[in-house]
Amino acid sequence: MSSAVPLLEGIDPYGIQVLREPASTYGHIREAGPAVYSPEREVWLVGRYDSARRVLRDHREFRSGLGAGYTRVPEHGNNYPLVDSDPPRHTRVRRSVQTEFGREAMERLRPLVRATAVGLVEAAVAAGQIDAVSLFASPLPDLSTRLLTGIEPPDSLRMRVWANAVGQLHGPDLDPSEENLVSQAFDWLSGEGVPALPKHCMGRRVMEDGGMNGALAESERLTTLFSLWLAGVDSSNGLIGNVVNAFAEFPEEWDAVLADPGLIPNAVEEVLRWDSPLRSVYRRTTVDVDIDGVVVPADADVCVLIPPANRDPRRFADPDRLDISRVDAKAHLALGTSIHLCVGAPLARMEAIELLTALARRVRRIERTAPAVRAASQTMSKFESLPVRLVAR
Ligand code: HEM
């Protein structure tokens, strides 16, 4: 075991340039060592696949109870009962909502998500030249989330602004206006959203029954519902935009989809690997830990960088290439792993699969009409605008 500490000096991993063009800095961090200390941010960055996976799977040495984002949360404060908690609380809360995302529940949603995706694709094909963010990436997660939870937000734009603010809270450099937006969303949900819930929906099961097994305490119900409501909107927005961008970038892979639509589920996994929406998740060490030869002290902030781990050449052959037939695409960490594995993953996957299926029926080629603009988000790899032409089949 060596105690040499690889340092990331003079580079802010959250600098604006890094956010717009992260690949080279993320690659540099990954190659600098299994855990690299950033004096700028006082965090340990983990960008190699094996080390990242180990951190995510070892919830005893790397805990979430002090927050899974950049800013620590008070252990017994008003933190999210799923992502910001450890067993045994996490296990209890997770069991109370897990079946909402089970196969049966998802298959009930599928026809509605499918109809939404088909409608969006028809409108886009009719328009020809579109911004894939405003036509696909924004509306599809918005509508799917309504179907999942039963919550009808006052308007779509406000919901997206709230969801974006929730995403930003995961990163550093918090803007007070974003904190205000999150409080506004909470107030709206408890004051108007919950009382207006339809009779049979996830929202009511969480709020009135305490989840499927009745295990949620009264005090946990609103925060649990809140995270199921808004946690997946911005990240799924990222995935949908990244999917369209990937096939504009690699037209030969789109040809492969058209030749065999059976490849679509694996194509979604490959896009999650190649362009992972969530940039990072955090853990706090409970003891001194040796991460593959680098000793990280107890009570340190550890940041798992998902995009470079998913492009680690030690794990994935030719990692910068999009290959929808890649046999081990699903090994990516884009949706986390182990006990905190994304609970909404089945819905996110379904949205992307249904959109690609609808596109494959109607679209021969996806062509760029202007450069895509990446959002300078500290938490999400997603697009601000993605102008493309859909050439009909
Ligand atoms: C492509 C879209 C999505 C991505 C990339 C994503 C990513 C992730 C990741 C990486 C984690 C693990 C966090 C950690 O280990 O600390 C996670 C957890 C979580 N996600 Fe997602 N997610 C997506 C969609 C969704 C959706 C649609 C929902 C809800 C409907 C959702 C709700 C959650 C919740 C509640 C957790 C916490 C689970 C737990 O701690 O047990 N996510 N997500």
Boltz pocket constraint, residues with backbone or C-beta under 6 A from the ligand:
constraints:
  - pocket:
      binder: B
      contacts: [[A, 56], [A, 64], [A, 68], [A, 82], [A, 83], [A, 84], [A, 94], [A, 148], [A, 227], [A, 228], [A, 229], [A, 231], [A, 232], [A, 233], [A, 235], [A, 236], [A, 239], [A, 276], [A, 277], [A, 278], [A, 281], [A, 282], [A, 333], [A, 334], [A, 335], [A, 336], [A, 337], [A, 339], [A, 340], [A, 341], [A, 342], [A, 343], [A, 344], [A, 345], [A, 347], [A, 348]]
      max_distance: 6.0
